Amino acid sequence: MTSLRVGFGYDVHQLQEGRKFTLGGILIPSEKGPIAHSDGDVLIHAICDALLGAANLGDIGVHFPDNSEVYKGIDSKVLLRKTMDLINDAGYKVVNIDTTVNLERPKLKEYISIMQTTLANILKVSASEISIKATTSEKLGFIGREEGLAVQAVALISKEL
């Protein structure tokens, strides 16, 4: 018998000119990047929260606090690997991930397959199990004004009983 669990993750960051823009584990050319304690990869952060929530292991802030010098400027792929260690130690494996990135610019279409492959390698699944969708806020709100971005993620994990 297999136990299935679902988790939801959400992350949002303010954008600032002159900062690097890392999303889905890759550097994307952009005039603005997220203000963050780590590298600010909101896609990975939302996925971490979805995975941790599915396994009932708390959230990203519990495991990787943003006031710890250990995580200052850290590559979020490291956080995802550590999250996967927690998930695997609890006996779970990833079934699939579904995400939506909400930002006005840059356009992500040409980067999505690279992000899927990057994330799939860490999550030990096929890239076809990682869905990354991009949308805008149609110029509305802080996202529409290009002041920030947000990501929602859903994770399905399984465990053999």
N, C-alpha and C positions, 0 to 999 in steps of 0.2 A: 504494500500500500504506500502511496505517495502523499505527503502533506504539501499543499500549495499555500503560499502566503503572499500577499500583495502589500506593497508599501508606497507611500507618496512622498516626494521631496520637492522643496521649493527653495530657490535662492534668488536674491536680488542684490545688485551692486550699483553704486553710483559710478558714472563714467567721468573721466578727466582727460583733457588733452595732454599729449606727450607721454602717456603711459602705455606699456605693452598690452596687447590684447591676446590673451590665451583663452582658447575655448576648445573643449573636447580634447585637451592634451596637445593641441598644436598652436603655434604662433600664427596669427592672422594679421595681415597688414591693415592698419587702421590709424586714424588720427587720434583716437581716444582709446583708453583702456580702463579697466575697473580699479577703483580704489579699494584695497584689501590688505589684510594682514599677510595672507599667503600670496600666490600669484593671481588670485581672484578668478579662477576658472569656475564660473557659476554653473556650467553644465555638469562638470564633475562633482561639484558640491551638492547639487540637487540629486544626482544619482547616488552619491554616498548616503544622503538622508533617506532616500527611497529604500535603499538596501538595508540600512540600519533599522528603519521603521518596520520593514517587512519581517525582520528577524526579532523585533522587539528588543533592540540593543541600544536604545537611546537615539541620539542624533549626533551630527558632525561636531557640534560644539562641546559635547560631553567628552568625546574621544580626542579631539584636536582643538583645544580652546584657542580663541583668537587673542588671548592675552599672554600666551606662552611664547617665549623667545625661540623655543624649539621649532615652532611652525612659522616663524616670521620669514616671509618670502619663499616658502617651500613650494616646490612643484606639486601641483594638486594630483598628478599621477601617482605620487608617493602616497598621498592620502587615500586614493582609491585602492591601491595595492594593500595598504594596511586595513582598509575596510573589508576588502575581500578576504584577508586573513581572518578577521573576526567572523565573517559570514561562514567561511569554510570550517573554522574551529567549532562553530555551532551546528555543523552538519548540513548546511545548506549549499546549494549551487544555484547559479543564476539561470533562469529560464529565458527571460527576455526583459528588455528595457524599452520604454516609450517616453520620449521627451518632446517638449516644445520650447524653443528659444524665442523670446519676444524682444526684438530690438529693431530700430529703424535702419541703422547702418553699422557695419558693412553688411552687404548681402552675403549670405552663407552658402548658396547653392553649390559653388565649385569646391567647397571645403567639406561638405557633409560626408562623402565617402571616405575621405582621409580620417575624419574624426571617428567614424564608425569602426574602421579598421584599428585605429589606435586604441579605442576603448575596448573593442572585442578582444584584443590581445591581452589586456589586463584582466578582463572579466572571464577569460577562458571560454568564450562562446564564439559562434560564427558572427561575422559582421551583419548578417541578415537578421540577427536577433536584437540589433540595436537600431531603434528608430529615432531619427533626429529630424524634427520638423522645425521650420523657421517661419515666423510671422512678424508682422509689424503691429503697431497700435494705431495705425492710420493717422499719425501726427497728434494723437490725443495723449494727455497726461505726461508724466515724467519720462516715459519711454518715447513717446511721440516727439517730445522736445529734445531727445537725444541726451538726456541727463543720466540715464541709467538703462539697465537691461534686467530681465527676469527670465528664469527657467523653471519649468515644471517637469517633474519626472515621475514615472510610475515604474516600479520594479516587481517582477514576479519571480519568486524563488521557490525551490522545491527541496524536500528532504525525504529520503526513504525511511519509512517507519519499520 
